[in-house]
Every structure is written in C-alpha cells, then in structure tokens.
Amino acid sequence: MQIPFVNLRRQYEPILPELQSSLIHLIDSNQVVGGEAVSSFESSFAQGIGVGYAISCASGTDAIEVILRAWNVGVGDEVIVPTNGWLSVAQVVCLIGATPVFVDNHPETYNLDLDSLEKKITHKTKVIIPIHLYGNPVEMKRLVKLADQSRIKVLEDCAQAHGASVDGKKVGSWGHAGIFSFYPTKNLSVLGDGGAIVTSDEELASQCRAIANYGQFKKFTCSVMGRNSRMDALQAKVVSLKLPHLNLWNQRRQQIARYYSEAWEDLPIQLPVNNDKSVWHLFVIQTNNRDGVKEKLAKCGIQTEVHYPIPVCQQPLFQKFRDSTGYANAERQAPRLLSIPLYPELTDLEVEYIAKSFRKVIERVAPSHQLDR
Ligand SMILES: Cc1ncc(COP(=O)(O)O)c(C=O)c1O
C-alpha cells in the first residue's frame, strides 16, 4: 500500500465538477483577480470565524507582513514568536525591521510556553504571535489577559488551525487579528498559495486591504506604502467550494487522531496530548531513532514528514536573536519529531494499515523508552 503525506487528487474529488464549471464562469466574467468571487469568500470566511472582516492575501506570510505594517511595527519594536513553528513568521518580523524574540514551547502541547513568554515581555514588546501549532489551540484566555495587561497586540497565527475553537470561540477571533494560510496541505486550502487576515477592527481591516493593494484606499490613489498581495478569483472559488466541508473534514481528522492515540497508547513514544480542541493539522509524535522509524515506514509505503527539524532560533539567519534563557524543549524534541499521515481522505483500511505498520516499526527499530515525558 502506498500512502502519501497528502493526497490532493482525493481532496479535490468532492468539488471537481463545480470547480470545472467555475473556471469557465470566471473566464467569462473577465474578472480573475479580486471581484465577486473574492469578496464572497471573504464574507463567508469572516462569518464562520465570528469576526467582522476577512481580507484575503496572496499567502499566510504576506498576511503577517501586511498586518504588522498596518500596526506600524518596525525598528526598535520587539515581536514575540514561538521557536517551534514555521520560520517565515520570524522572517517577516525581521523584514519589517523589528526584532523577533523567541520563546520556547511547552513540552507537551508544543505551543508557546506561557510562563516563558511572560518573562520575555519588555517595554519594547509590540506584538505577540501565538501559533496554534499542529491544529492545537493555544491557551488564549490567559495569553490575551497577559497581553492586555501590557497593552500588547495579539496576532493569532491560525495557519494550521482552520476551524478550531477555544471555549466556543473560533481561533482568529481571540486576538486583535488573526492570519490564515491556505497552502495546499492545510486543513483548508487553495490550489497554490493564498492567505487571509481576520479582524473585527474596521479601521485595521481597511488599512490592511489598502496595504495589500498597492496602498490604495481609492483606485489610482496611493496614500500608504503598499504592495501587491491579493487573492486570485480562481483561488477564492476553490476555497469557497471547500469551506462548507471544513467541519466534517476536521471531524474526520479528530476521529483518525483518536484511533492512532488508542492504537499506540502502550508504545514507547510520546503521543500528542489528548485534546478534543485540536483540529489535527498534523499528528506529531516523538520517538527515539526518528530517522530509522521514518525510513522503515517509507519501506512500508508510508510517507512521513518532520515539523520541524530545526527550531527557528537555531536557523543560521536567527542565531543572533537567541537569548540566554535557552530553548531546551524545542531543541531536545526536534530530532525526535515525526509527523504521521493524517488527513480526512484516508480510508479506514489505510488508517488501520498505518496503525499496524507503525506499531511493528517501533517495536523493531525504536523499542527503548528513554523519552522525557
Ligand atoms: C504556522 C504557520 N505560519 C505561517 C505560515 C505561512 O503561510 P504561507 O505558506 O501561506 O506563506 C505557515 C505555512 O506553512 C505556517 O504553518
């Protein structure tokens, strides 16, 4: 059996006929950048999250840049980012001239460790960017309270957590703003690159919209420094067709995650925390001999990935931003992390095959149990 880490062919099956006819319709409409397809997606997306506005962008990375620019974050400002996460978050912070301040992750949730975060707040901290990593929401109530006490903005990075909620409130609606990526592997995706900003702040929304459209509040008049970061109508159509499936897709992800967790309960690995809030963008375990396990699974036809092999603060570009507090959890876990295929389109048979093959591989190549739990 061959099981790729993502299967786009299957993901597109439910929307393919409608997508084909949308394509012809779009060409006939003469409007392939912006337009009705984009605004209609933005309003459904905002409504689903429970915020006033969604502003689509060309990628999740752009969405972060646009919003930091709208907040006038720049030289002399500090932005708190997780060291366990995607590297473009810190890259954007540097790009606009601000300083990334890295925070270690909690050893079990993999998200920002809020105790460590608290110690890193200074009078220069302007924004905190919590990432809801692997689909698992950050403890937002506590984080928002911490930020409010110091008048710091919270930009939720929801690139891996479309549709997740904390205490009945969707991620993206807790902070002053949130960003999403619609990269093809995400829980909700386009056929290429795409992203969005969400917020209930009307003035911020209008500022972001202008920045992402050459700084124009009004056509042909540029009043703020801007750039081109818009969503194509085709991508808006793709993501609009997928949006009604998101909840069911996330439920299927939760079902598979429960299956893996129960099937591997007794194995000498660190399983992800049992969390009914997660939308399981990734199912990440820790094991000894990670590379051996990965190789043997590949021999069984099961493709795995590593998220992420190098903590962001260890990247050559970011070494100079490390501080003396250290990043022990992120650095200890990085060589042990392994992401197992988990997506809604996996059949029950494939899920069972993965569960059985994984058990055999662990028993053969990583039977010792010396993980720090
Ligand atoms: C947590 C996180 N933030 C930001 C991004 C950036 O999104 P994009 O790839 O759409 O630029 C990603 C994408 O991988 C991500 O996983």
Ligand as a Chemical Component Dictionary entry (heavy atoms), coordinates in Angstrom:
data_LIG
# 
_chem_comp.id                   LIG 
_chem_comp.type                 NON-POLYMER 
_chem_comp.pdbx_formal_charge   0 
_chem_comp.three_letter_code    LIG 
# 
loop_
_chem_comp_atom.comp_id 
_chem_comp_atom.atom_id 
_chem_comp_atom.alt_atom_id 
_chem_comp_atom.type_symbol 
_chem_comp_atom.charge 
_chem_comp_atom.model_Cartn_x 
_chem_comp_atom.model_Cartn_y 
_chem_comp_atom.model_Cartn_z 
_chem_comp_atom.pdbx_ordinal 
LIG C1 C1 C 0 2.284 28.323 11.361 1  
LIG C2 C2 C 0 2.453 28.924 10.005 2  
LIG N1 N1 N 0 2.523 30.259 9.887  3  
LIG C3 C3 C 0 2.659 30.845 8.688  4  
LIG C4 C4 C 0 2.752 30.104 7.538  5  
LIG C5 C5 C 0 2.958 30.796 6.245  6  
LIG O1 O1 O 0 1.952 30.570 5.318  7  
LIG P1 P1 P 0 2.242 30.586 3.745  8  
LIG O2 O2 O 0 2.987 29.341 3.404  9  
LIG O3 O3 O 0 0.872 30.617 3.144  10 
LIG O4 O4 O 0 3.021 31.806 3.446  11 
LIG C6 C6 C 0 2.663 28.710 7.613  12 
LIG C7 C7 C 0 2.725 27.897 6.396  13 
LIG O5 O5 O 0 3.327 26.885 6.303  14 
LIG C8 C8 C 0 2.526 28.099 8.888  15 
LIG O6 O6 O 0 2.456 26.778 9.023  16 
# 
loop_
_chem_comp_bond.comp_id 
_chem_comp_bond.atom_id_1 
_chem_comp_bond.atom_id_2 
_chem_comp_bond.value_order 
_chem_comp_bond.pdbx_ordinal 
LIG C1 C2 SING 1  
LIG C2 N1 SING 2  
LIG C2 C8 DOUB 3  
LIG N1 C3 DOUB 4  
LIG C3 C4 SING 5  
LIG C4 C5 SING 6  
LIG C4 C6 DOUB 7  
LIG C5 O1 SING 8  
LIG O1 P1 SING 9  
LIG P1 O2 DOUB 10 
LIG P1 O3 SING 11 
LIG P1 O4 SING 12 
LIG C6 C7 SING 13 
LIG C6 C8 SING 14 
LIG C7 O5 DOUB 15 
LIG C8 O6 SING 16 
# 
